Amino acid sequence: QVQLVESGGGEVQPGGSLRLSCAASGIIFSAYIMRWYRQAPGKQRELVASITSRGNINYADSVKGRFTISRDNAKKTVYLQMNSLKPEDTATYYCNAYVALSQLDYWGQGTQVTVSS
């Protein structure tokens, strides 16, 4: 059974930091591209960051220079370090694991991030 379990969300003031984690089980983690998405109320889900098994990384323009994605294949975990948080970063953050050109595509349950003063 495939599971992606996110943790690390919470409420933080503007300018603060949070580190999200996503622990995977039931998959050959190193074979998957790992991605973080977010969805704010009333908005479409958007891709925040992605990292391939080889460590190739991409970020949404809105988070470049503030967020850092990383992965630990031995721990089957992907991280999202979020610094200089803004109110517009408030959303539910989802972890996604997928293999390109396949039907292997899995989602976590999401973790809430709220940035508010």
ZIBEL-V789076 format. One record per residue. SS is DSSP state (H for helix, E for strand, - for the rest). OMEGA is omega in degrees with one decimal (NA if undefined). D_CENTER is the distance of its C-alpha to the mean C-alpha in Angstrom with 1 decimal. Layout:
SS/OMEGA/D_CENTER ; SS/OMEGA/D_CENTER
This chain:
-/-178.8/20.6 ; -/175.3/17.0 ; E/170.4/14.6 ; E/-175.3/10.9 ; E/178.7/10.8 ; E/174.5/8.3 ; E/175.4/10.1 ; -/178.1/10.6 ; -/179.0/10.7 ; E/179.5/14.1 ; E/-177.3/16.4 ; E/177.4/17.1 ; -/175.6/19.7 ; -/-176.0/19.3 ; -/-178.5/19.0 ; -/-176.9/17.3 ; -/171.6/14.3 ; E/174.8/11.7 ; E/176.5/9.6 ; E/175.3/6.9 ; E/175.3/7.5 ; E/-179.4/7.3 ; E/-177.5/10.9 ; E/172.9/12.3 ; E/177.4/16.0 ; -/177.5/18.4 ; -/171.5/17.2 ; -/-167.4/18.2 ; H/-174.0/14.8 ; H/-178.7/16.2 ; H/-171.8/17.1 ; -/164.5/13.8 ; E/-179.2/11.6 ; E/-176.6/7.9 ; E/170.3/5.5 ; E/172.9/2.7 ; E/171.5/5.7 ; E/178.0/7.7 ; E/176.1/11.3 ; -/179.8/14.0 ; -/177.8/17.4 ; -/-179.0/19.5 ; -/177.9/17.1 ; -/175.2/15.6 ; -/-178.6/12.0 ; E/177.6/10.8 ; E/-178.7/8.7 ; E/-176.9/7.0 ; E/177.2/6.7 ; E/178.0/7.9 ; E/179.2/9.9 ; -/179.2/13.0 ; -/179.4/15.0 ; -/177.1/17.2 ; -/173.9/14.7 ; -/-170.3/15.0 ; E/172.4/12.3 ; E/178.7/11.9 ; E/167.5/10.8 ; -/-178.8/11.8 ; -/-175.3/15.0 ; -/-177.3/14.2 ; -/-179.4/11.9 ; -/179.8/13.8 ; -/-179.6/15.5 ; -/-177.3/13.5 ; E/176.5/10.0 ; E/176.0/9.7 ; E/177.0/7.5 ; E/179.7/9.6 ; E/175.4/10.5 ; E/-175.7/13.6 ; -/179.4/15.3 ; -/179.4/17.9 ; -/-178.7/15.8 ; -/-175.4/13.7 ; E/173.2/10.6 ; E/-176.0/7.4 ; E/171.1/6.7 ; E/175.7/5.5 ; E/-176.0/9.0 ; E/178.8/9.9 ; -/178.4/13.7 ; -/-174.8/16.3 ; -/-178.9/14.6 ; -/176.8/16.5 ; H/180.0/17.5 ; H/173.5/16.0 ; H/178.9/12.4 ; -/-176.9/13.3 ; E/165.9/11.5 ; E/-177.2/9.9 ; E/-176.4/6.1 ; E/174.2/5.7 ; E/-179.6/4.7 ; E/176.0/7.3 ; E/178.7/10.0 ; E/174.7/12.9 ; -/-177.0/16.1 ; -/176.7/17.6 ; -/176.9/20.8 ; -/175.6/20.6 ; -/178.9/20.0 ; -/-172.4/17.5 ; E/-173.3/14.4 ; E/-176.6/12.7 ; E/170.1/10.4 ; -/-175.5/9.6 ; -/178.5/11.5 ; -/175.0/9.1 ; E/-173.5/9.4 ; E/172.9/11.4 ; E/179.2/11.3 ; E/179.0/14.8 ; E/-173.5/16.3 ; -/175.8/20.0 ; -/NA/23.3
